[in-house]
């Protein structure tokens, strides 16, 4: 034997990774459908209802349409990077899911299987690193298209992402001060402990800042400046067609799903069910209840994302930058100082 | 060979190939992207050494922020093959010889250094690279230099804003 690896552990993690990725993609697929339905409901019209019962097969029809379309790569583009762009956007969107605790441990075949791909003790920093890499997909795609509108949109998108990462990081620091750990599994366990509330109670302002930054990082309205149609035609993916365009549009939905999961995990107890002592249930039942609880929280967040999108118009670019640098960063610093003072005086 | 050794060789090969590609690429944007790949490989090495904090901060600061800034500048300057200055062949030769000499001196120094002889890197052990230990060391033993350097960074930031602001 050349390598000494715990093969069962390896297989276990591989299966878990496959499940998480396919589940993220599947949920993102139906989020596109939900988005159209929510938009329709908010605008008082029926929405997609032709493909299958209630239009439930609509996302597959959309996907098939995108794949069947002609694949156009502009002659003057940088071909390698043009193809690399959408892949990077998708990879960065999916990578965050590695550190998220989906539920409590499962007992299967005499093994205790944690439903988390990697419980690294730098979990939050890992999320932050992946978020900061998300810029590359936009920038490379926009630049490689060799189109001035695309480049403008890519620069806007990247500077927006970088600006809002700062406030996001600062709001996370305040959260870390209360939890005292960067390990996501540990953060959820703390919130589940009896007598301890969800972190939203200790960090309401921090959550608000994180939420706004999450909107900006996902390029969602009111912060979808990177694809402002009326100024930039279509945005950084102007030259893209077929499934490469699909990847860009789709990675936005994956991002939305993952950031909802992160928010639920950090501030809303993760897989914790309120007023229920999970340790009384048998471990496997507790795991299933936990994952359902987490998904319900996530669905609420995703609905909120859509609600905001179809309610609030887009910011102007200077308003976006002013909000990021002159409001959110000072607010996040203030939140950090307040948190520090609380910890100092009340010894929490 | 155990897993760590296999990972070490893969990461080393990745780092070296990417570093070579940084120099050999004609397109500056490709160079920047290869440099990002180098940072990823180096971060992998840090993780093998159990220095998780520095691994992730390497990614956040260098790959996530500084390289994005590089990309911004290069994309806006619109550099390409035509605008690249052509150096004459003697300059290239002189550069290669002097850099080679420097490399030789460095290698021989490292080979002879008594601190490094008959030592191997500690793989996957030792706790100083973990974030809790590092934080305690920084804020207890080294708090004064840490605070002074953070003030230095703050003043550099304020200076950049003042210079960049048009009035």
Interface residues (C-beta under 8 A of the other chain):
Chain A: X2 X3 X4 X5 X78 X81 X120 X121 X122 X125 X126 X128 X129 X132 X133 X135 X136 X139 X140 X143 X151 X154 X155 X158 X159 X162 X165 X182
Chain B: X1 X2 X3 X6 X27 X29 X30 X33 X36 X52 X53 X56 X57 X59 X60 X63 X64 X65 X68 X71 X72 X75 X76 X130 X131 X132
